[in-house]
Amino acid sequence: MSPTAGVLLGAVLFLVLFVYILWPEKTIVLQREKTRLDFLEEWKEQLYANLRDLNFEFQAGKYPPEDYERQRTLLEDETAAVVAEMDLLQQLDQATI
């Protein structure tokens, strides 16, 4: 086999693999559209994580008690509002079923 034939064979193989890898599929997978309830669930989980982090940092001595109480109250109020809206949306969903 001559060097030119080897280069040509390599180029053809490269082109075939390149097309195979980048060729679009015939079936398109659609991602489910997020609802308001999905968004609120993610937000609630993030707020819970923030509360855990706040408690950990307070116990580690990074927050004075006044700042901790203020931050905790704000996060708890926001979490309560999110949970209340989630409950309302779930009740509305059940009423329409």
Backbone bond lengths (Angstrom), bond angles and torsions (degrees), N, CA, C in turn:
res aa  C-N    CA-C-N  psi(-1)  N-CA   C-N-CA  omega(-1)  CA-C   N-CA-C  phi
1 M - - - 1.447 - - 1.526 107.92 -
2 S 1.315 115.59 130.39 1.465 119.69 -178.39 1.527 109.80 -79.57
3 P 1.329 116.59 159.17 1.468 120.27 179.05 1.526 112.04 -60.75
4 T 1.312 118.63 -33.66 1.461 121.75 179.69 1.520 110.87 -66.77
5 A 1.340 116.85 -40.01 1.461 120.69 178.72 1.523 110.50 -66.39
6 G 1.313 118.04 -37.10 1.467 122.18 178.30 1.519 111.39 -65.52
7 V 1.334 115.89 -41.70 1.469 120.24 178.30 1.515 109.95 -66.58
8 L 1.336 116.64 -42.02 1.460 121.20 179.23 1.529 110.70 -64.25
9 L 1.322 117.89 -42.99 1.454 122.08 178.07 1.535 110.73 -64.23
10 G 1.313 117.05 -40.18 1.466 121.34 177.22 1.517 111.66 -64.33
11 A 1.326 116.76 -40.92 1.467 120.66 179.35 1.521 110.70 -65.88
12 V 1.342 117.25 -41.10 1.467 120.83 178.73 1.521 109.49 -64.76
13 L 1.325 117.47 -44.80 1.459 121.29 178.78 1.527 110.82 -61.10
14 F 1.317 116.19 -42.94 1.466 120.40 177.54 1.526 110.77 -60.97
15 L 1.320 117.31 -44.71 1.461 121.60 -179.40 1.527 111.05 -63.72
16 V 1.327 117.28 -42.18 1.464 121.06 179.27 1.527 110.18 -63.79
17 L 1.307 117.55 -45.47 1.466 120.70 178.86 1.528 111.46 -65.29
18 F 1.309 116.88 -40.07 1.456 121.73 179.30 1.526 110.53 -61.10
19 V 1.315 117.64 -46.75 1.461 122.22 179.47 1.522 110.29 -66.24
20 Y 1.334 117.83 -41.26 1.455 122.06 -179.38 1.529 111.31 -62.25
21 I 1.299 116.39 -42.57 1.467 120.44 -178.06 1.528 111.54 -70.93
22 L 1.298 118.02 -40.75 1.457 121.06 -173.58 1.522 114.67 -95.40
23 W 1.324 118.74 -1.65 1.463 120.81 -179.54 1.524 109.44 -68.57
24 P 1.336 117.62 129.74 1.475 119.06 -178.09 1.527 111.22 -69.84
25 E 1.326 114.99 146.48 1.458 119.83 179.25 1.521 109.97 -77.19
26 K 1.324 115.13 155.96 1.458 119.56 -179.73 1.521 111.32 -78.14
27 T 1.314 117.01 -29.04 1.461 119.64 178.76 1.519 108.59 -99.72
28 I 1.286 114.97 126.89 1.459 120.71 -179.92 1.522 107.61 -100.29
29 V 1.314 116.20 126.31 1.450 121.05 178.70 1.523 107.41 -87.96
30 L 1.309 114.45 120.64 1.453 119.16 -179.98 1.515 109.92 -97.43
31 Q 1.302 114.78 135.88 1.452 119.61 176.84 1.523 108.80 -85.32
32 R 1.313 115.92 138.53 1.454 120.44 179.55 1.519 109.34 -63.14
33 E 1.305 115.24 135.76 1.455 120.45 179.90 1.524 109.44 -72.22
34 K 1.325 116.16 134.38 1.455 120.25 -178.49 1.518 110.29 -72.55
35 T 1.308 113.99 139.48 1.457 120.09 176.19 1.520 109.00 -96.87
36 R 1.301 114.91 172.53 1.470 119.78 176.54 1.528 109.90 -61.57
37 L 1.319 116.95 -36.39 1.457 121.30 179.56 1.531 110.97 -65.48
38 D 1.317 117.77 -39.41 1.471 121.64 176.43 1.523 110.39 -61.96
39 F 1.327 115.73 -45.24 1.459 120.59 179.06 1.526 110.60 -60.53
40 L 1.343 116.47 -45.01 1.463 120.17 -179.06 1.520 111.70 -65.35
41 E 1.330 117.50 -36.12 1.469 120.68 177.85 1.527 110.55 -62.74
42 E 1.318 116.83 -43.98 1.465 120.51 177.77 1.522 111.15 -64.30
43 W 1.327 116.67 -40.24 1.453 122.09 179.74 1.534 109.98 -64.28
44 K 1.331 116.63 -43.09 1.461 121.37 179.38 1.526 110.12 -61.27
45 E 1.329 116.76 -44.99 1.468 120.06 179.28 1.525 110.89 -61.81
46 Q 1.326 117.15 -38.41 1.465 120.31 178.71 1.526 110.67 -67.12
47 L 1.329 117.02 -39.98 1.465 120.32 177.87 1.526 111.12 -63.86
48 Y 1.335 117.27 -41.26 1.463 120.37 176.76 1.527 110.78 -61.73
49 A 1.325 116.70 -41.40 1.467 120.38 177.41 1.521 110.61 -63.14
50 N 1.332 116.80 -39.86 1.467 120.24 178.11 1.526 111.12 -64.22
51 L 1.333 117.10 -39.42 1.466 120.40 177.20 1.528 111.25 -64.48
52 R 1.328 116.85 -41.91 1.473 119.62 177.13 1.519 110.94 -61.93
53 D 1.338 116.51 -43.97 1.464 120.20 179.20 1.521 111.18 -63.51
54 L 1.321 116.26 -41.24 1.461 120.60 179.69 1.531 110.51 -62.39
55 N 1.328 116.85 -44.58 1.470 120.11 178.42 1.523 111.44 -62.57
56 F 1.319 116.64 -42.36 1.458 120.58 179.10 1.523 111.01 -62.25
57 E 1.325 116.18 -46.59 1.465 119.58 -178.55 1.527 111.60 -67.44
58 F 1.330 117.79 -33.51 1.465 120.00 176.35 1.523 110.28 -66.39
59 Q 1.335 116.63 -43.35 1.460 119.68 178.98 1.521 111.79 -66.97
60 A 1.325 116.68 -25.53 1.465 120.74 177.20 1.527 111.43 -81.27
61 G 1.328 117.20 -5.31 1.456 120.81 177.25 1.515 114.75 87.62
62 K 1.304 118.20 17.42 1.465 120.97 -178.05 1.520 112.74 -85.85
63 Y 1.335 117.65 -16.19 1.466 121.63 -178.28 1.516 109.96 -122.54
64 P 1.325 117.41 136.32 1.467 118.98 169.91 1.533 108.87 -71.71
65 P 1.320 118.23 154.68 1.469 120.83 -176.05 1.529 114.19 -56.04
66 E 1.319 118.70 -36.56 1.462 120.98 -179.12 1.532 111.47 -65.09
67 D 1.331 115.91 -45.67 1.463 120.12 179.19 1.529 111.03 -65.95
68 Y 1.321 115.84 -39.29 1.461 120.38 179.10 1.523 110.73 -61.26
69 E 1.323 116.22 -47.74 1.465 120.48 -179.25 1.523 111.02 -61.42
70 R 1.324 117.14 -42.71 1.461 121.13 -179.30 1.537 110.87 -64.99
71 Q 1.318 116.20 -46.44 1.471 120.38 179.67 1.526 110.67 -64.62
72 R 1.337 116.23 -43.14 1.463 119.43 -179.31 1.525 110.99 -63.15
73 T 1.332 116.32 -41.20 1.462 120.16 178.95 1.524 110.55 -62.89
74 L 1.332 117.39 -43.72 1.466 120.43 178.88 1.532 111.36 -61.74
75 L 1.339 116.81 -45.60 1.462 120.10 -179.39 1.529 111.61 -66.85
76 E 1.324 116.96 -39.18 1.465 119.88 179.20 1.529 110.95 -66.88
77 D 1.336 116.92 -40.15 1.472 120.22 177.94 1.525 111.08 -63.36
78 E 1.326 115.80 -43.10 1.467 119.71 179.92 1.532 110.52 -66.28
79 T 1.317 116.57 -40.21 1.461 120.66 177.86 1.524 110.77 -63.56
80 A 1.328 116.93 -41.83 1.465 120.63 178.82 1.526 110.76 -62.19
81 A 1.317 117.27 -40.10 1.464 120.75 178.92 1.530 110.89 -65.07
82 V 1.329 116.55 -41.01 1.463 120.65 179.56 1.525 110.17 -65.72
83 V 1.332 117.29 -45.06 1.464 120.95 -179.81 1.532 110.60 -64.26
84 A 1.332 117.02 -38.67 1.463 120.38 178.44 1.530 110.77 -63.65
85 E 1.330 116.84 -42.46 1.461 119.56 178.32 1.526 111.04 -66.20
86 M 1.330 116.72 -38.16 1.462 120.06 177.24 1.530 110.45 -62.37
87 D 1.329 116.53 -44.10 1.466 120.06 178.33 1.523 111.15 -60.63
88 L 1.325 116.57 -42.45 1.461 121.03 179.33 1.525 110.97 -62.30
89 L 1.328 116.86 -45.53 1.460 120.54 179.52 1.528 111.46 -64.35
90 Q 1.328 117.17 -38.79 1.460 120.33 179.02 1.534 110.35 -66.90
91 Q 1.328 117.01 -38.46 1.456 119.95 177.26 1.524 110.79 -65.51
92 L 1.316 117.08 -40.67 1.454 120.33 177.60 1.522 111.80 -64.31
93 D 1.338 116.47 -39.15 1.465 120.64 177.51 1.523 111.02 -63.92
94 Q 1.316 116.60 -42.06 1.457 120.02 -179.54 1.533 110.83 -69.50
95 A 1.324 117.37 -31.50 1.458 120.49 179.73 1.530 111.54 -70.56
96 T 1.332 116.81 -29.06 1.463 120.44 -178.79 1.525 111.94 -84.85
97 I 1.322 117.02 -14.48 1.487 119.96 -178.70 1.479 111.25 -78.63
